[in-house]
Amino acid sequence: MTRHDHHNDEVFMRRALELAALGLGNVSPNPLVGSVIVHEGKIIGEGWHKKYGEAHAEVNAVDSVENKNLLKESTVYVNLEPCSHFGKTPPCADMLIANRVKKVVVANLDSNPLVAGKGIKKLRTEGIEVITGILDRQGSELNKRFFTYMEKQRPYIILKWAETADGFIARENYDSKWISNEYSRQVVHKWRSEEDAIMVGAKTVAHDNPQLNVRDWTGRNPVRIVIDRFLKLDDTLNVFDKKQKAILYNLIKHEEHPNLSLVRIDEENFFEDLMKDLYKRNIQSVIIEGGATLLNFFLALGLWDEARVFQSSRSFNKGIPAPVLHARLIESYSIESDTLKIFVPKIDLHNA
């Protein structure tokens, strides 16, 4: 491959990644996938996976091509290896073979055991040239939720909290309203629309009575996850309004109700079994919004992948201390009077 070819491959793959990102919040537990079809250096078709259960990116891209006769002389760019199995839709690899495309360029191999190299092998067996690893790092970052879910068999865990300038997450009476500003709170609602579930502890529910939904953004509501070991929470609280699906993990009983599941877990391996149950439920990502006790549990276990921390200009002077992070800062933004800092673990502490 010449330097020119490699540069062009990166340009078109970057577009495929941009398209893939449009599916965030709508395709889980499927991965984010975008596809671009190029003929003689020009894009003649593109598409992305828009919603779980609907057509995959490659199908949408091929459907967008006006002159299908050009496909046999075209290159298909897709950020994830084309699927080779029947799921909600037929295999994309078979569809590309049927259209006799000339070449396929891929960023990442699919770690789903049902695919895992089989799609690429099928294409090559049929004489289609396949190039892999183009912008693979960016592709891995985009699909960090999917790859974590497939490879670690647990959801991608995001910790989120707001802390005062003097390092408190709440007042002594557990009141945490409002540490961050209204713009930061809107960002949080955007995040909620992008993740499968949102988790809080019993104290947070009891003191704040949060709705845990998406109000200041457009998108789906996440599954509510509440940790209430001894089922002490009042069932009139907002999280039990059954307007969106909720899961209540506890030590006492298992019950199923419309839009509400009570799931009993043993104390001994509580968080390990919690992760296993979320995995079984196809929950690919969870944003944990507090309180301090729950956040510190996940930090102590090394059971997290990303931390998003708002640092406010306000001070409480005394209160509940914010969690202490020993982590690597990867990004920092100003949001009016707040600073948003994004952290990742310094090392991979978890094998769960």
TORLO-288197 format. One record per atom (N, C-alpha, C): residue in one letter; x, y, z. Coordinates in steps of 0.2 Angstrom, whole numbers, plus 5000, padded with zeros to 4 digits. Atoms other than C-alpha are relative to their C-alpha. Layout:
AXYZ...
***
This chain:
M500449945000M500050005000M500450065000T499649945001T500750174995T499850055006R500249954995R500750325007R499350034998H500649975003H499450404996H499349965002D500650044998D498250254998D499949995007H500150004992H498550245017H499650065002H500349944998H498050425018H499350004998N500650005002N496550405008N499549955004D500350044996D496050255018D499850035007E500149974993E496150355034E499550054999V500549955001V495150495027V499349974999F500750035000F493650385022F499849965006M500150034993M493850285038M499750055005R500249944995R493650445048R499350014999R500749995001R492050475039R499649945002A500450064997A491450295043A499950015007L500050004993L491850325061L499550065002E500549954999E490850495061E499349984999L500750035001L489350405054L499849955005A500150054995A489550265066A499750035007A500249974994A489450385081A499350035000L500749985000L487750445076L499549955003G500450054997G487050285082G500049995008L499950004993L487550315100L499450015004G500649994996G486150285112G499449964997N500650035004N485050185099N500249934998V499950075003V485950025094V500249955005S499850054995S486549945110S499549945001P499350034999P486949795113P500449994994N499650015006N487549805095N500550065000P499549955000P489149905091P499850064996L500149945004L489250075083L500449994993V499750025007V489550045064V499850054995G500149965005G489750165050G500349974994S499750035007S490150125031S499950064995V499949965006V490750225016V500249964994I499850045007I490750164998I500350054996V499649955004V492050244987V500249974993H499850025007H492250234968H500450054997E499549955003E493750314960E500150065004G499849944995G494150424975G499450045002K500649964998K492350484977K499549965004I500550044996I491050434990I499350004996I500650015004I489550354981I499449985004G500550024995G488650294996G500250005007E499850004993E488650295015E499449995004G500550024995G487650235030G500249985006W499850024993W487650185048W499449965003H500550044996H486750065060H499650055004K500449954997K485350175066K499649985006K500450024994K484350075078K500149925000Y499950084999Y484549895086Y499449974997G500550045003G483549765076G499950034993E500149975007E483649875060E500649994996A499550025004A484749865045A500750035002H499349984998H486649875048H500350054995A499749955004A487850005041A500149984993E499850025007E488449915026E499449994995V500650015004V486649875020V499750074998N500249935001N486150065022N500550034995A499549975004A487750115013A499949974993V500150035007V487449994998V499350034997D500749985003D485550044997D500150074998S499949935002S486150224996S500350024993V499749995006V487150194980V499550004994E500550005006E486150244964E500249954995N499850055005N487150144952N500349945003K499850064997K487349974959K500649974996N499550035004N488449924944N500750035002L499449974998L489850034951L500349965006L499850034994L489949924967L500649954999K499550055002K491049794958K500750034999E499449965000E492349924956E500250055006S500049954994S492150004973S500349975006T499750024994T492949994990T499550025006V500549994994V491849985006V500450015006Y499649984993Y492550065022Y499549995005V500550014994V491750005038V500549995006N499550004994N492450025055N500049945004L500050064997L491949855061L499949944995E500150065004E492149685053E499349984998P500750015002P490649645043P499849935003C500250064997C489549515052C499949944995S500150065004S489449335046S499549955002H500550044997H488049265056H499350034999F500749985000F486149275056F499850025007G500249984994G485549385070G499350034999K500649965002K484149515069K499950014992T500049995007T484649535051T500549954997P499650045003P485549435038P500850025000P499349994999P487549425037P500250064995C499749955004C488349585030C500549984995A499550035004A489749485023A499749974994D500450035006D488549385012D499850054995M500349955004M487749545006M500650044995L499549975003L489449625001L500349954994I499850055005I489949454992I499550004994A500650005005A488249454983A500150064995N499949945005N488649634976N500750004997R499350005003R490449584971R500450065001V499649944999V491249734979V500749984999K499350015001K493049754975K500549995006K499650004994K493849784992K499650025006V500249984993V493449805010V500550025005V499549974996V494349915022V499750005007V500350004993V494049885041V500550035005A499649974994A494649975057A500149945005N499950054994N494349835070N499749934998L500450065001L493949655070L499549995006D500650004996D492349605079D500249955005S499950054995S492649525096S499449955002N500650054999N490949445096N500249934998P499850075002P491249255096P499749984994L500450025006L489949235083L500350034993V499649975006V491049345071V500749985000A499350014998A492849355077A500449974994G499550015006G493749355060G499649964995K500350045005K492449245051K499750044994G500249955006G491749395041G500550014995I499449995004I493449435035I500249944996K499850065003K493849255031K499549994994K500550025005K492249235021K500150054994L499849955005L492649395011L500649984996R499450025003R494349335007R500049944996T500150065004T493849165002T499650014993E500349985006E492749244989E500450054995G499649965004G494149344982G500050075001I500149924999I493749514989I500650025005E499449984996E495349604995E499750035007V500249974993V495249655014V500650035003I499449974996I496349775023I499750025007T500349994993T496149785042T500550055004G499649964995G496849905056G500150074998I499949935002I496550075048I499650045005L500249964995L496250195062L499749955006D500250054995D496050045074D499950035007R500049974994R496450145089R499350045001Q500649965000Q495050275085Q499349955000G500650055001G493850125081G499949975007S500050034994S494250045098S499750055005E500349954996E493850205107E499350014999L500749995002L492250235098L499549945003N500450064998N491650055102N500249975007K499850034994K492350045120K499549975004R500550044996R490749995127R499949934998F500150065003F490449855115F500649955001F499450054999F492249785117F500149985007T500050024992T492249795136T499549955001Y500650054999Y490549705136Y500249934997M499950075003M491149565124M500649975003E499350034998E492949545131E500049995007K500050004992K492649575150K499349975002Q500750034998Q490849505150Q499750045006R500349964995R490249655160R499950074996P500149935003P489649835156P500650045000Y499549955000Y490749975152Y499850055006I500249964994I490750075169I500350075000I499849935000I490750265169I499850035007L500249964994L490850355186L499950074999K500149935001K490150525187K499850035007W500249964994W490050655201W500250074999A499849934999A490150845205A500350015006E499749994994E491250905218E500150085001T499949934999T491451075226T500850025000A499349975001A493051185225A500449975006D499750034994D493451115243D499949935001G499950075000G493250935238G499449965003F500650034997F491450895244F499549984995I500550035005I490150785235I499350025002A500749994998A488650835246A500150045007R500049974993R488250935262R500049945005E500150054995E488250845279E499449965000N500650035000N486450815277N499849964994Y500150045007Y486750725260Y499750044994D500349965006D486050875250D500650024995S499449985005S487050895234S499750044995K500349955005K485951025225K500250075002W499750025006W486651115216W500750015000I499349985000I488551095215I500250024993S499849985007S488751105196S499450054997N500449955003N487951235185N499549974995E500550035004E486451215173E500249974994Y499750035006Y487551185158Y500349935001S499750074998S488451045166S499549955001R500550054999R486850965171R499649984994Q500250025007Q486250975153Q500449954997V499550045003V487850885148V499849935003V500250064997V487350745161V499449974997H500650035003H485650725153H500249974993K499750025006K486550705136K500349935001W499650074998W487650565144W499549955001R500550054998R486150475151R499649974994S500350025006S485350465134S500549954996E499550035004E486950385127E500249935004E499850064997E487150245140E499449965002D500650055000D486050085143D499750015007A500350004993A485850115162A500350055004I499849954995I486050235177I500049975006M500050034994M486550175194M500150055006V499949964994V486350255211V499949955006G500150044994G486350195229G499450025004A500649994996A484950195242A500050075003K500049934997K485550355251K499850054995T500149955005T485550455235T499250004998V500750005002V483750395231V499650035006A500449984994A483150425249A500050085001H499949934999H483850605250H499950044994D500149955006D483750675232D499449984997N500650025003N482250575226N500150014992P499849985007P483050585208P499549964995Q500450035005Q482050545192Q500449954996L499650045004L483550475183L499849984993N500350015007N482850505166N500450064996V499749955005V483250615151V499550064999R500549955000R482350785153R500350064996D499749945003D483650915147D500349994993W499750025006W484150825131W499549954996T500550045004T483250725117T500449935000G499750075000G483550535118G499649955005R500450054996R482950375127R500250015007N499850004993N482950355145N500449945002P499750064998P484150235153P499649965005V500250044994V483750085164V500250035006R499849984993R483650135182R500349945004I499850054996I484750035193I500150035007V499949984993V484650055212V500249945004I499750054996I485649965225I499750025007D500349994993D484549945241D500049935003R499950074997R485149795250R499449975004F500650034996F483749785263F499350034999L500649985002L482349855253L499750055005K500249954996K482150005264K499650064997L500249945003L481650135251L499249994999D500749995000D479850195250D499849994992D500250015007D478950135234D499750064997T500349945003T478250305231T500550054997L499449965003L479950375226L500050004992N500049995007N480250435208N500249944996V499750065004V481350285203V499549945000F500550065001F479850165206F499350024997D500649985003D478550265196D499849964993K500150055006K478750125182K499950044993K500049975007K478850255168K500649984996Q499550035004Q480450175163Q500349945004K499850074997K481250005167K500550025006A499649994994A482049995184A500249935003I499850064997I483049855192I500350025007L499849984993L483249855211L500449945003Y499650054997Y484649745218Y500050005007N500150004993N484449685235N500349935003L499850064997L484849545248L499549955002I500550044996I483149485252I499549964995K500550045004K481949435237K500150024993H500149995008H481649425218H499350004999E500749995002E480049485211E500150044993E500149965007E479549545193E499350035000H500649965001H478349685190H500150034994P499949965006P477949785175P500550065001N499449955000N479549895172N500350005006L499650004993L480249845189L500249935001S499750074998S481349695193S500350015007L499650014994L481849655211L500549944999V499550055001V483449555210V500449985006R499650024994R484149455225R500749984998I499350025001I486049445225I500349995007D499650014994D487149365239D500550055002E499649944997E488149485250E500749984998E499350025001E489749385247E500450024994N499749975006N490049425229N499550054997F500549955003F488849565227F500150034994F499949965006F489649675214F500249954994E499850055005E490349525205E499449974997D500650035003D488649445203D499550064997L500449955004L487849615199L500350014993M499749995007M489049635184M499849944996K500350065004K488549455179K499350014998D500749995001D486749495180D499950054994L500049955005L486949655170L500249984993Y499850035006Y487849565157Y499549964997K500550045003K486549435155K499450044997R500649965002R485249575153R500250054994N499849965006N486249645138N500150075002I499949934999I486649805147I500850014999Q499349995002Q488249865139Q500450065003S499649944997S488650025148S499550025006V500449984994V488150095165V500450075003I499749944997I488450275172I499850005007I500250004993I488550275191I500150075002E500049934998E488050445198E500050015008G499949994992G488250415217G499549965004G499649954997G488250435230G500749975002A499350014998A489950435238A500249935002T499950074998T489850265246T500049954994L500050045006L489350175230L500650014995L499549995004L490650265220L500749985003N499450024997N492050225232N500049925000F500050075000F491550045232F500349984993F499750025007F491850035213F500750024999L499349985000L493450135215L500449955003A499650054996A494050015228A500149934997L500050065004L493649865217L500450004994G499749995007G494549945202G499549984995L500650035005L492849905193L499750074997W500249945004W492750065182W500550014994D499649995006D493350115165D500150084998E500049935001E493050305165E499750045006A500349964995A492750445178A499950074997R500249945003R491850605173R499950055006V500049964994V492150735187V499950084998F500149925000F491350915188F500350035006Q499749964995Q492351035198Q499750075000S500349935000S491351185204S500450055003S499749944997S491851355209S499750015007R500450004994R490651335224R500449975006S499750044994S491251285242S499549995005F500450024995F490351195256F500350015007N499649994994N491751215269N500049935004K500050074997K491151045276K499449964997G500550045004G490150895270G500349934999I499850075002I490350725262I500650004996P499450005004P492050705255P499949974993A500050035007A492150675236A500549945000P499550055000P493050515231P500650024997V499449995001V494850515229V500349964994L499850045006L495550465211L500750005000H499350025002H497250385208H499949984992A500250025007A496950395189A500450054995R499649965005R497650475173R499550044997L500449955003L496850635167L500150004992I499950005007I496450625148I499750064997E500349945003E495350775145E499850055005S500249954996S494850935153S499650064997Y500349955004Y493551065148Y499750055005S500449954996S492751225155S499350004998I500749995001I490851235156I499850065004E500149944996E490551415162E500450005006S499649994994S491051415180S500249935002D499850074998D491351225181D500649974995T499550045004T492751115175T499949935000L500150075001L492450945168L500749964999K499450035001K493850825170K499849924999I500150075001I493950645162I500649965001F499550044997F494950515170F499949934997V500050075002V495450335165V500549975005P499650034995P496250205177P500850004997K499350005002K498150215177K500349934997I499950075002I498250025175I499449965000D500650045000D497049895171D499949965006L500150034994L496549845188L499549945001H500650055000H495049735184H500149954995N500150065005N494849565175N499349985000A500750034999A493049555179A499650024993
***
